[in-house]
Amino acid sequence: MAITKGAIKAISISQKRGTQKTNVPKAHVEVDFGIKGDAHAGNWHRQISLLAVESIDKMIAKGAKVVPGNFAENITTEGIDLLGLSLGSKLKLGSDAELEVTQFGKECHNKCEIYEQVGDCIMPREGIFAKVIRDGEINVGDIIEIIEEDD
């Protein structure tokens, strides 16, 4: 059985696409938009990206010099099995915000800086994407829980 609770390890946003994300202590997520202030927000299926710190640790073990946010993920999670979810699964972040999983992984069009360092990048395989289905404030350290899993 998948672990159904975890925590927000980091929140990262960028002002422009193609630039490195900056870690922030809190953020506001908006329905059909994403994280307010993030360049990747908008009315589409990949409003918010999530990656587990456990995935980042795999890259560190391979010699990558990386920290949460370096993979351009918006939310770095800890202790929840993101890859155990299915499309349509719903997650609650903090006291109000809710996301629905819309995509697993992504195609990597360019070899990123991380790939250049160690010959691999985990985000295309282990990153997930979601859309916001309920507004809310999120903070580093908030609980993330699976509230509904589609089979």
DSSP file (Angstrom, degrees, kcal/mol; ACC not computed):
  #  RESIDUE AA STRUCTURE BP1 BP2  ACC     N-H-->O    O-->H-N    N-H-->O    O-->H-N    TCO  KAPPA ALPHA  PHI   PSI    X-CA   Y-CA   Z-CA
    1    1 A M              0   0    0      0, 0.0     3,-0.1     0, 0.0     2,-0.0   0.000 360.0 360.0 360.0 137.8    0.0    0.0    0.0
    2    2 A A        -     0   0    0     82,-0.1     2,-0.3     1,-0.1    78,-0.0  -0.340 360.0-102.6 -69.6 148.9    1.3    3.5   -0.9
    3    3 A I        -     0   0    0      1,-0.1    78,-0.9    -2,-0.0    -1,-0.1  -0.596  33.1-163.1 -70.0 129.8    2.2    5.9    1.8
    4    4 A T        +     0   0    0     -2,-0.3   142,-2.4    76,-0.1     2,-0.4   0.491  63.1  51.9-101.4  -3.5   -0.7    8.3    2.0
    5    5 A K  E     +A  145   0A   0     74,-0.3   140,-0.2   140,-0.2     2,-0.2  -0.989  55.3 139.0-135.0 145.7    0.8   11.2    3.9
    6    6 A G  E     -A  144   0A   0    138,-2.8   138,-2.1    -2,-0.4     2,-0.3  -0.741  37.4-105.5-153.9-157.2    4.0   13.3    3.5
    7    7 A A  E     -AB 143  78A   0     71,-2.2    71,-1.9   136,-0.3     2,-0.7  -0.965  26.5-102.8-144.5 159.0    5.1   16.8    3.7
    8    8 A I  E     + B   0  77A   0    134,-2.5   133,-2.9    -2,-0.3    69,-0.2  -0.774  33.4 179.5 -82.2 115.5    6.1   19.8    1.6
    9    9 A K  E     -     0   0A   0     67,-3.1     2,-0.3    -2,-0.7    68,-0.2   0.831  66.3  -4.2 -85.3 -37.6    9.9   19.9    1.7
   10   10 A A  E     - B   0  76A   0     66,-1.5    66,-2.6   129,-0.1     2,-0.4  -0.991  53.5-149.3-155.2 153.4   10.3   23.0   -0.6
   11   11 A I  E     -CB  24  75A   0     13,-0.6    13,-2.8    -2,-0.3     2,-0.4  -0.997  23.8-174.5-124.0 130.1    8.2   25.3   -2.7
   12   12 A S  E     +C   23   0A   0     62,-3.1     2,-0.3    -2,-0.4    11,-0.2  -0.984   7.7 171.4-133.7 137.5   10.0   26.8   -5.8
   13   13 A I  E     -C   22   0A   0      9,-2.3     9,-3.5    -2,-0.4     2,-0.3  -0.926  14.2-155.0-136.7 161.4    8.9   29.4   -8.3
   14   14 A S        -     0   0    0     -2,-0.3    25,-2.7     7,-0.2    26,-0.2  -0.992  16.8-143.7-137.3 148.5   10.4   31.4  -11.2
   15   15 A Q  S    S+     0   0    0     -2,-0.3     2,-0.3    23,-0.2    -1,-0.1   0.809  89.4  29.0 -77.0 -31.6    9.5   34.7  -12.8
   16   16 A K  S >  S-     0   0    0      4,-0.2     3,-1.2    24,-0.0    -1,-0.1  -0.961  88.0-106.1-131.5 147.7   10.3   33.6  -16.3
   17   17 A R  T 3  S+     0   0    0     -2,-0.3     3,-0.1     1,-0.2    -2,-0.0  -0.383 104.1  31.5 -65.4 148.1   10.3   30.2  -18.1
   18   18 A G  T 3  S+     0   0    0      1,-0.3     2,-0.3    -2,-0.1    -1,-0.2   0.511  98.0 105.8  82.3   3.5   13.8   28.8  -18.7
   19   19 A T  S <  S-     0   0    0     -3,-1.2    -1,-0.3     1,-0.1     2,-0.1  -0.811  80.7 -90.4-113.0 158.7   15.3   30.3  -15.6
   20   20 A Q        -     0   0    0     -2,-0.3    -4,-0.2    -3,-0.1     2,-0.1  -0.365  44.3-117.4 -66.5 142.2   16.2   28.6  -12.3
   21   21 A K        -     0   0    0     48,-0.6     2,-0.4    -7,-0.1    -7,-0.2  -0.463  20.7-138.0 -79.5 153.5   13.5   28.4   -9.7
   22   22 A T  E     -C   13   0A   0     -9,-3.5    -9,-2.3    -2,-0.1     2,-0.3  -0.918  18.6-118.6-112.1 136.5   13.9   30.1   -6.3
   23   23 A N  E     -C   12   0A   0     -2,-0.4   -11,-0.2   -11,-0.2    51,-0.0  -0.562  33.0-174.0 -75.0 136.5   12.8   28.5   -3.1
   24   24 A V  E     -C   11   0A   0    -13,-2.8   -13,-0.6    -2,-0.3   116,-0.1  -0.927  30.1-129.3-128.1 153.5   10.1   30.4   -1.2
   25   25 A P  S    S+     0   0    0      0, 0.0   115,-2.5     0, 0.0     2,-0.3   0.765  87.0   2.4 -76.3 -23.7    8.6   29.7    2.3
   26   26 A K  E     -I  139   0B   0    113,-0.2     2,-0.3   -15,-0.1   113,-0.2  -0.969  61.7-172.0-155.2 165.5    5.0   29.8    1.2
   27   27 A A  E     -I  138   0B   0    111,-2.4   111,-3.0    -2,-0.3     2,-0.5  -0.984  23.9-121.1-157.0 162.4    2.8   30.3   -1.9
   28   28 A H  E     -I  137   0B   0      8,-0.3     8,-2.8    -2,-0.3     2,-0.4  -0.950  23.8-155.6-109.4 127.0   -0.8   30.8   -3.0
   29   29 A V  E     -IJ 136  35B   0    107,-3.1   107,-1.9    -2,-0.5     2,-0.4  -0.871   9.4-158.2-104.3 138.5   -2.3   28.2   -5.3
   30   30 A E  E >>  - J   0  34B   0      4,-3.0     4,-2.2    -2,-0.4     3,-1.8  -0.930  24.4-103.4-121.5 136.1   -5.2   29.2   -7.5
   31   31 A V  T 34 S+     0   0    0     -2,-0.4   102,-0.2     1,-0.3    68,-0.0  -0.259 105.0   3.7 -55.2 137.9   -7.8   27.0   -9.3
   32   32 A D  T 34 S+     0   0    0    100,-1.7    -1,-0.3     1,-0.2   101,-0.1   0.716 131.4  61.3  56.3  25.3   -7.2   26.5  -13.0
   33   33 A F  T <4 S-     0   0    0     -3,-1.8     9,-3.4    10,-0.1     2,-0.4   0.503  83.5-142.0-138.8 -58.8   -4.0   28.5  -12.7
   34   34 A G  E  <  -J   30   0B   0     -4,-2.2    -4,-3.0     7,-0.2     2,-0.6  -0.949  60.1  -0.2 122.7-146.7   -1.3   27.1  -10.4
   35   35 A I  E >  S-J   29   0B   0     12,-0.6     3,-2.1    -2,-0.4     6,-0.2  -0.734  75.4-119.0 -87.5 123.5    1.1   28.9   -8.1
   36   36 A K  T 3  S+     0   0    0     -8,-2.8    -8,-0.3    -2,-0.6     3,-0.1  -0.393 100.2  22.7 -59.8 128.2    0.7   32.7   -8.1
   37   37 A G  T 3  S+     0   0    0      1,-0.3     2,-0.4    -2,-0.1    -1,-0.3   0.407  93.5 120.8  94.4  -2.2    3.9   34.3   -9.3
   38   38 A D    X   -     0   0    0     -3,-2.1     3,-1.6   -25,-0.1    -1,-0.3  -0.828  60.8-140.7-100.3 135.3    5.2   31.2  -11.2
   39   39 A A  T 3  S+     0   0    0    -25,-2.7   -22,-0.2    -2,-0.4    -1,-0.1   0.726 100.4  56.9 -63.7 -23.8    6.0   31.5  -14.9
   40   40 A H  T 3  S+     0   0    0    -26,-0.2    -1,-0.3   -24,-0.1     6,-0.1   0.471  82.8 109.5 -89.6  -1.0    4.6   28.0  -15.6
   41   41 A A    <   +     0   0    0     -3,-1.6     2,-0.3    -6,-0.2    -7,-0.2  -0.360  39.7 109.5 -70.7 155.3    1.2   28.7  -14.1
   42   42 A G  S    S-     0   0    0     -9,-3.4     2,-1.9     2,-0.2    -2,-0.0  -0.860  78.7 -59.5 156.6 173.1   -1.7   29.0  -16.5
   43   43 A N  S    S+     0   0    0     -2,-0.3     2,-0.3    88,-0.1   -10,-0.1  -0.539  93.9  97.3 -84.3  78.5   -4.9   27.3  -17.5
   44   44 A W  S    S-     0   0    0     -2,-1.9     3,-0.4   -11,-0.1    -2,-0.2  -0.869  86.8 -92.4-150.0-179.0   -3.4   24.0  -18.7
   45   45 A H  S    S+     0   0    0     -2,-0.3     2,-0.2     1,-0.2     3,-0.2   0.610 113.9  57.9 -82.2 -11.9   -2.8   20.5  -17.4
   46   46 A R        +     0   0    0      1,-0.2    -1,-0.2    83,-0.1    85,-0.2  -0.431  60.3 137.1-114.5  58.1    0.7   21.1  -16.0
   47   47 A Q  S    S+     0   0    0     83,-0.7   -12,-0.6    -3,-0.4     2,-0.4   0.861  73.6  22.7 -71.5 -36.3    0.0   23.9  -13.6
   48   48 A I  E     -D  130   0A   0     82,-2.2    82,-2.4    -3,-0.2     2,-0.4  -0.997  69.0-152.8-136.0 135.3    2.2   22.5  -10.8
   49   49 A S  E     -D  129   0A   0     -2,-0.4    26,-2.4    80,-0.2    25,-1.1  -0.871  11.9-165.7-107.9 143.1    5.1   20.1  -10.9
   50   50 A L  E     +De 128  75A   0     78,-3.0    78,-2.6    -2,-0.4     2,-0.3  -0.968   9.7 175.9-128.1 143.3    6.0   17.8   -8.0
   51   51 A L  E     - e   0  76A   0     24,-2.0    26,-2.0    -2,-0.4     2,-0.2  -0.989  29.8-119.4-144.9 137.9    9.2   15.8   -7.3
   52   52 A A  E >>  - e   0  77A   0     74,-0.4     4,-1.6    -2,-0.3     3,-0.9  -0.532  13.2-134.4 -78.3 141.4   10.0   13.7   -4.2
   53   53 A V  H 3> S+     0   0    0     24,-3.3     4,-2.5     1,-0.3     5,-0.1   0.799 108.9  65.1 -61.8 -27.2   13.1   14.6   -2.3
   54   54 A E  H 3> S+     0   0    0     23,-0.3     4,-1.1     2,-0.2    -1,-0.3   0.847 101.0  49.0 -64.0 -33.0   13.8   10.9   -2.3
   55   55 A S  H <> S+     0   0    0     -3,-0.9     4,-1.3     2,-0.2     3,-0.2   0.895 109.6  51.3 -70.0 -41.5   14.2   11.2   -6.1
   56   56 A I  H  X S+     0   0    0     -4,-1.6     4,-2.1     1,-0.2     3,-0.3   0.896 105.0  57.2 -61.4 -39.9   16.6   14.1   -5.6
   57   57 A D  H  X S+     0   0    0     -4,-2.5     4,-2.3     1,-0.2    -1,-0.2   0.845 100.7  57.5 -60.6 -34.2   18.6   12.0   -3.2
   58   58 A K  H  X S+     0   0    0     -4,-1.1     4,-0.9    -3,-0.2    -1,-0.2   0.898 108.1  46.8 -61.7 -39.7   19.1    9.4   -5.9
   59   59 A M  H  <>S+     0   0    0     -4,-1.3     5,-2.4    -3,-0.3     3,-0.3   0.873 109.4  52.9 -71.0 -37.1   20.7   12.1   -8.1
   60   60 A I  H ><5S+     0   0    0     -4,-2.1     3,-1.6     1,-0.2    -2,-0.2   0.902 105.2  55.8 -62.7 -39.9   22.9   13.3   -5.2
   61   61 A A  H 3<5S+     0   0    0     -4,-2.3    -1,-0.2     1,-0.3    -2,-0.2   0.777 103.9  54.7 -62.7 -26.1   24.1    9.7   -4.8
   62   62 A K  T 3<5S-     0   0    0     -4,-0.9    -1,-0.3    -3,-0.3    -2,-0.2   0.482 130.5 -95.8 -85.1  -3.1   25.1    9.7   -8.5
   63   63 A G  T < 5S+     0   0    0     -3,-1.6    -3,-0.2     1,-0.3     2,-0.2   0.457  73.6 147.4 105.7   2.0   27.2   12.8   -7.8
   64   64 A A      < -     0   0    0     -5,-2.4     2,-1.1    -6,-0.1    -1,-0.3  -0.493  45.3-139.4 -71.9 138.8   24.9   15.6   -8.9
   65   65 A K        +     0   0    0     -2,-0.2     2,-0.3    49,-0.1    -1,-0.1  -0.762  53.2 137.4 -98.3  87.6   25.2   18.8   -6.9
   66   66 A V        -     0   0    0     -2,-1.1    -3,-0.0   -10,-0.1     3,-0.0  -0.903  35.0-169.7-136.0 157.7   21.5   19.6   -6.6
   67   67 A V    >   -     0   0    0     -2,-0.3     3,-2.3     1,-0.0     4,-0.3  -0.898  51.2 -62.5-136.7 166.2   19.0   20.9   -4.1
   68   68 A P  T 3  S+     0   0    0      0, 0.0   -45,-0.1     0, 0.0   -57,-0.1  -0.260 123.6  30.9 -52.4 135.7   15.2   21.1   -4.1
   69   69 A G  T >  S+     0   0    0    -59,-0.1     3,-1.7   -57,-0.1   -48,-0.6   0.031  88.9 101.1 101.8 -24.4   14.0   23.4   -6.9
   70   70 A N  T <  S+     0   0    0     -3,-2.3    44,-0.2     1,-0.3   -48,-0.0   0.710  77.9  57.1 -66.9 -19.5   17.0   22.6   -9.2
   71   71 A F  T 3  S-     0   0    0     -4,-0.3    -1,-0.3     2,-0.1     3,-0.1   0.293 119.4-110.4 -92.8  10.6   14.8   20.2  -11.3
   72   72 A A    <   +     0   0    0     -3,-1.7     2,-0.2     1,-0.3    -2,-0.1   0.660  68.8 150.7  67.8  19.0   12.3   23.1  -11.9
   73   73 A E        -     0   0    0      1,-0.1    -1,-0.3   -52,-0.1   -23,-0.2  -0.586  42.6-150.3 -78.6 144.8    9.8   21.4   -9.7
   74   74 A N  S    S+     0   0    0    -25,-1.1   -62,-3.1     1,-0.3     2,-0.5   0.878  83.6  31.5 -78.6 -40.2    7.3   23.7   -7.9
   75   75 A I  E     -Be  11  50A   0    -26,-2.4   -24,-2.0   -64,-0.2     2,-0.6  -0.972  65.8-159.6-127.0 122.6    6.8   21.4   -4.9
   76   76 A T  E     -Be  10  51A   0    -66,-2.6   -67,-3.1    -2,-0.5   -66,-1.5  -0.888  21.7-158.9 -97.0 123.7    9.4   19.1   -3.5
   77   77 A T  E     -Be   8  52A   0    -26,-2.0   -24,-3.3    -2,-0.6     2,-0.4  -0.575   8.7-157.1-101.1 163.7    7.7   16.4   -1.4
   78   78 A E  E     +B    7   0A   0    -71,-1.9   -71,-2.2    -2,-0.2    66,-0.2  -0.982  69.5   3.9-141.4 129.5    9.0   14.2    1.4
   79   79 A G  S    S+     0   0    0     -2,-0.4     2,-0.4   -73,-0.2   -74,-0.3   0.518  95.8 106.2  84.0   5.9    7.6   10.8    2.5
   80   80 A I  S    S-     0   0    0    -73,-0.2     2,-1.5   -76,-0.1    -1,-0.2  -0.959  71.0-125.0-120.9 140.3    4.8   10.3    0.0
   81   81 A D    >   +     0   0    0    -78,-0.9     3,-1.0    -2,-0.4     4,-0.3  -0.627  31.7 174.3 -84.7  87.5    4.9    7.9   -2.9
   82   82 A L  G >  S+     0   0    0     -2,-1.5     3,-1.4     1,-0.3    -1,-0.2   0.881  78.9  53.5 -61.7 -38.7    4.2   10.1   -5.9
   83   83 A L  G 3  S+     0   0    0      1,-0.3    -1,-0.3    -3,-0.2    -2,-0.1   0.627  98.5  65.2 -75.1 -11.3    4.8    7.3   -8.4
   84   84 A G  G <  S+     0   0    0     -3,-1.0    -1,-0.3   -81,-0.1    -2,-0.2   0.514  87.8  91.5 -83.8  -6.0    2.3    5.1   -6.5
   85   85 A L    <   -     0   0    0     -3,-1.4     2,-0.3    -4,-0.3    64,-0.1  -0.268  67.5-141.6 -79.1 171.8   -0.5    7.6   -7.5
   86   86 A S    >   -     0   0    0     -2,-0.0     3,-2.4    64,-0.0    64,-0.3  -0.889  36.3 -74.9-128.7 163.9   -2.6    7.3  -10.7
   87   87 A L  T 3  S+     0   0    0     -2,-0.3    15,-0.2     1,-0.3     3,-0.1  -0.343 122.3  27.1 -56.0 135.3   -4.0    9.9  -13.1
   88   88 A G  T 3  S+     0   0    0     13,-2.7    -1,-0.3     1,-0.3    14,-0.1   0.287  85.0 143.8  91.7 -10.3   -6.8   11.7  -11.4
   89   89 A S    <   -     0   0    0     -3,-2.4    12,-2.8    61,-0.2     2,-0.4  -0.313  42.9-137.4 -59.1 146.4   -5.5   11.1   -7.9
   90   90 A K  E     -GF 100 148A   0     58,-3.4    57,-2.5    10,-0.2    58,-1.4  -0.915  16.7-166.2-114.9 137.3   -6.3   14.0   -5.6
   91   91 A L  E     -GF  99 146A   0      8,-2.4     8,-2.5    -2,-0.4     2,-0.5  -0.942  10.8-147.9-120.7 140.1   -3.9   15.5   -3.1
   92   92 A K  E     -GF  98 145A   0     53,-3.0    53,-2.3    -2,-0.4     2,-0.5  -0.936  13.6-165.4-105.8 129.0   -4.6   17.9   -0.2
   93   93 A L  E >>  -GF  97 144A   0      4,-2.7     4,-0.8    -2,-0.5     3,-0.6  -0.966  57.6 -30.5-115.9 123.8   -1.7   20.3    0.6
   94   94 A G  T 34 S-     0   0    0     49,-2.6    44,-0.1    -2,-0.5    51,-0.1  -0.364 111.7 -40.4  66.9-149.2   -1.9   22.2    3.8
   95   95 A S  T 34 S+     0   0    0     42,-0.4    -1,-0.2    -2,-0.0    43,-0.1   0.720 133.3   6.6 -88.0 -20.6   -5.3   23.0    5.2
   96   96 A D  T <4 S+     0   0    0     -3,-0.6    -2,-0.2    41,-0.4    40,-0.1   0.718  91.5 101.8-130.4 -41.0   -7.1   24.0    2.0
   97   97 A A  E  <  -G   93   0A   0     -4,-0.8    -4,-2.7    40,-0.4     2,-0.4  -0.209  43.8-171.6 -64.5 140.6   -5.3   23.5   -1.3
   98   98 A E  E     -GH  92 134A   0     36,-1.8    35,-2.6    -6,-0.2    36,-1.4  -0.997   3.8-170.0-134.3 140.7   -6.1   20.5   -3.5
   99   99 A L  E     -GH  91 132A   0     -8,-2.5    -8,-2.4    -2,-0.4     2,-0.4  -0.885  12.8-146.7-123.3 154.8   -4.5   19.2   -6.7
  100  100 A E  E     -GH  90 131A   0     31,-2.5    31,-2.2    -2,-0.3   -10,-0.2  -0.994  27.1-119.3-122.0 127.5   -5.4   16.6   -9.2
  101  101 A V  E     + H   0 130A   0    -12,-2.8   -13,-2.7    -2,-0.4    29,-0.3  -0.461  38.9 165.8 -67.9 127.9   -2.7   14.5  -10.8
  102  102 A T  E     +     0   0A   0     27,-2.7     2,-0.3     1,-0.3    28,-0.2   0.595  57.1  15.3-118.6 -19.3   -2.7   15.0  -14.6
  103  103 A Q  E     - H   0 129A   0     26,-1.5    26,-2.9   -58,-0.1     2,-0.5  -0.985  53.9-144.2-160.3 144.6    0.6   13.7  -16.0
  104  104 A F  E     - H   0 128A   0     -2,-0.3    24,-0.2    24,-0.2    22,-0.1  -0.956  69.8 -24.2-110.7 129.3    3.5   11.5  -15.0
  105  105 A G        -     0   0    0     22,-3.3     2,-0.3    -2,-0.5    20,-0.2   0.094  67.5-129.5  64.2 179.4    7.0   12.4  -16.3
  106  106 A K        -     0   0    0     18,-1.2     2,-0.4    -3,-0.0    21,-0.1  -0.979  22.6 -91.4-161.0 160.7    7.7   14.5  -19.3
  107  107 A E        -     0   0    0     -2,-0.3     2,-0.8     1,-0.0    18,-0.0  -0.647  34.2-139.6 -78.8 134.7    9.8   14.5  -22.4
  108  108 A C        -     0   0    0     -2,-0.4    -1,-0.0     1,-0.2     3,-0.0  -0.853  21.0-178.9 -96.7 107.2   13.2   16.1  -21.9
  109  109 A H        +     0   0    0     -2,-0.8     2,-0.4     1,-0.1    -1,-0.2   0.854  68.5  31.7 -77.5 -35.6   13.9   18.1  -25.1
  110  110 A N  S    S-     0   0    0      0, 0.0     2,-0.7     0, 0.0    -1,-0.1  -0.905  89.4-108.3-120.9 149.4   17.3   19.4  -24.1
  111  111 A K        -     0   0    0     -2,-0.4    -2,-0.0     4,-0.1    10,-0.0  -0.695  45.5-143.4 -75.8 116.0   19.9   17.9  -22.0
  112  112 A C     >  -     0   0    0     -2,-0.7     4,-2.3     1,-0.1     5,-0.2  -0.128  25.1 -97.3 -77.3 174.8   19.8   20.0  -18.8
  113  113 A E  H  > S+     0   0    0      1,-0.2     4,-1.6     2,-0.2    -1,-0.1   0.851 125.1  53.9 -60.4 -36.5   22.7   21.0  -16.6
  114  114 A I  H  > S+     0   0    0      2,-0.2     4,-2.0     1,-0.2     6,-0.4   0.925 107.8  49.6 -66.0 -44.0   22.0   18.2  -14.2
  115  115 A Y  H  > S+     0   0    0      1,-0.2     4,-3.0     2,-0.2    -2,-0.2   0.904 108.9  53.3 -60.1 -41.7   22.2   15.7  -17.1
  116  116 A E  H  < S+     0   0    0     -4,-2.3    -1,-0.2     1,-0.2    -2,-0.2   0.850 108.5  51.7 -62.2 -34.4   25.5   17.2  -18.2
  117  117 A Q  H  < S+     0   0    0     -4,-1.6    -2,-0.2    -5,-0.2    -1,-0.2   0.931 133.5   3.7 -66.9 -47.1   26.8   16.7  -14.6
  118  118 A V  H  < S-     0   0    0     -4,-2.0    -2,-0.2     2,-0.4    -3,-0.2   0.356  96.1-108.0-129.8   4.3   26.0   13.0  -14.2
  119  119 A G  S  < S+     0   0    0     -4,-3.0     2,-0.3    -5,-0.3    -4,-0.2   0.704  92.0  69.2  76.2  19.0   24.6   11.7  -17.4
  120  120 A D        -     0   0    0     -6,-0.4    -2,-0.4    -5,-0.2     2,-0.3  -0.984  55.1-162.2-160.2 157.0   21.1   11.4  -16.0
  121  121 A C        -     0   0    0     -2,-0.3     4,-0.3    -3,-0.1   -13,-0.1  -0.954   7.6-159.4-146.7 131.4   18.1   13.4  -14.8
  122  122 A I  S >> S+     0   0    0     -2,-0.3     4,-3.2     1,-0.2     3,-1.0   0.720  76.1  80.9 -83.3 -24.1   15.3   12.1  -12.7
  123  123 A M  H 3> S+     0   0    0      1,-0.3     4,-2.0     2,-0.2    -1,-0.2   0.885  88.1  54.2 -57.3 -44.4   12.6   14.7  -13.4
  124  124 A P  H 34 S+     0   0    0      0, 0.0   -18,-1.2     0, 0.0    -1,-0.3   0.804 121.6  31.6 -61.4 -25.6   11.4   13.2  -16.8
  125  125 A R  H <4 S+     0   0    0     -3,-1.0    -2,-0.2    -4,-0.3    -3,-0.1   0.816 132.7  25.1 -97.3 -37.1   10.9    9.8  -15.1
  126  126 A E  H  < S+     0   0    0     -4,-3.2   -74,-0.4   -22,-0.1     2,-0.2   0.456  93.6  99.7-116.5  -2.5    9.8   10.6  -11.5
  127  127 A G     <  -     0   0    0     -4,-2.0   -22,-3.3    -5,-0.4     2,-0.3  -0.567  53.3-160.8 -80.0 149.5    8.3   14.1  -11.7
  128  128 A I  E     -DH  50 104A   0    -78,-2.6   -78,-3.0   -24,-0.2     2,-0.3  -0.903   4.8-143.6-128.0 161.5    4.5   14.4  -11.8
  129  129 A F  E     +DH  49 103A   0    -26,-2.9   -27,-2.7    -2,-0.3   -26,-1.5  -0.910  17.9 177.3-125.9 152.2    2.2   17.2  -12.8
  130  130 A A  E     -DH  48 101A   0    -82,-2.4   -82,-2.2    -2,-0.3   -83,-0.7  -0.962  22.9-131.3-148.1 161.4   -1.1   18.4  -11.4
  131  131 A K  E     - H   0 100A   0    -31,-2.2   -31,-2.5    -2,-0.3     2,-0.5  -0.874  33.4-110.1-113.0 153.7   -3.8   21.0  -11.8
  132  132 A V  E     + H   0  99A   0     -2,-0.3  -100,-1.7  -102,-0.3   -33,-0.2  -0.695  35.6 170.3 -85.0 126.9   -5.2   23.0   -8.9
  133  133 A I  E    S+     0   0A   0    -35,-2.6     2,-0.3    -2,-0.5   -34,-0.2   0.473  70.8  31.9-113.4  -6.8   -8.8   22.1   -8.1
  134  134 A R  E    S- H   0  98A   0    -36,-1.4   -36,-1.8  -104,-0.1    -1,-0.3  -0.924  82.1-122.3-151.7 127.0   -9.1   24.1   -4.8
  135  135 A D        +     0   0    0     -2,-0.3     2,-0.3   -38,-0.2  -105,-0.2  -0.136  45.8 136.0 -59.4 156.7   -7.4   27.4   -3.9
  136  136 A G  E     -I   29   0B   0   -107,-1.9  -107,-3.1   -39,-0.1     2,-0.4  -0.901  51.7 -97.1 172.8 166.1   -5.2   27.6   -0.8
  137  137 A E  E     -I   28   0B   0     -2,-0.3   -41,-0.4  -109,-0.2   -42,-0.4  -0.815  36.3-164.2 -94.5 137.3   -2.1   28.8    0.9
  138  138 A I  E     -I   27   0B   0   -111,-3.0  -111,-2.4    -2,-0.4     2,-0.3  -0.948   4.2-169.5-123.4 148.3    0.8   26.3    1.2
  139  139 A N  E >   -I   26   0B   0     -2,-0.4     3,-2.3  -113,-0.2  -131,-0.3  -0.961  36.1 -94.3-133.2 148.5    3.8   26.5    3.4
  140  140 A V  T 3  S+     0   0    0   -115,-2.5  -131,-0.2    -2,-0.3     3,-0.1  -0.438 116.4  30.6 -57.2 132.9    7.1   24.5    3.6
  141  141 A G  T 3  S+     0   0    0   -133,-2.9    -1,-0.3     1,-0.3  -132,-0.1   0.193  87.7 137.1  98.3 -15.3    6.4   21.8    6.2
  142  142 A D    <   -     0   0    0     -3,-2.3  -134,-2.5     1,-0.1    -1,-0.3  -0.252  60.1-103.6 -62.0 152.5    2.7   21.5    5.5
  143  143 A I  E     -A    7   0A   0   -136,-0.2   -49,-2.6    -3,-0.1     2,-0.4  -0.535  28.3-158.2 -75.1 141.4    1.2   18.0    5.3
  144  144 A I  E     +AF   6  93A   0   -138,-2.1  -138,-2.8   -51,-0.2     2,-0.4  -0.988  18.2 177.3-115.6 130.8    0.4   16.5    1.9
  145  145 A E  E     -AF   5  92A   0    -53,-2.3   -53,-3.0    -2,-0.4     2,-0.6  -0.994  34.4-119.3-137.5 147.1   -2.1   13.7    1.9
  146  146 A I  E     + F   0  91A   0   -142,-2.4   -55,-0.2    -2,-0.4     3,-0.1  -0.700  31.6 174.4 -77.0 121.4   -3.8   11.6   -0.7
  147  147 A I  E     +     0   0A   0    -57,-2.5     2,-0.3    -2,-0.6   -56,-0.2   0.628  67.2   9.1-104.6 -17.0   -7.5   12.3   -0.4
  148  148 A E  E     - F   0  90A   0    -58,-1.4   -58,-3.4     2,-0.0     2,-0.5  -0.913  60.3-159.9-162.3 133.9   -8.7   10.2   -3.3
  149  149 A E        -     0   0    0     -2,-0.3     2,-0.3   -60,-0.2   -60,-0.1  -0.973  12.0-147.7-118.1 127.5   -7.1    7.8   -5.7
  150  150 A D              0   0    0     -2,-0.5   -61,-0.2   -64,-0.3    -2,-0.0  -0.724 360.0 360.0 -86.5 141.6   -8.6    6.9   -9.1
  151  151 A D              0   0    0     -2,-0.3    -1,-0.1   -63,-0.1   -63,-0.1   0.410 360.0 360.0-107.8 360.0   -8.0    3.4  -10.2
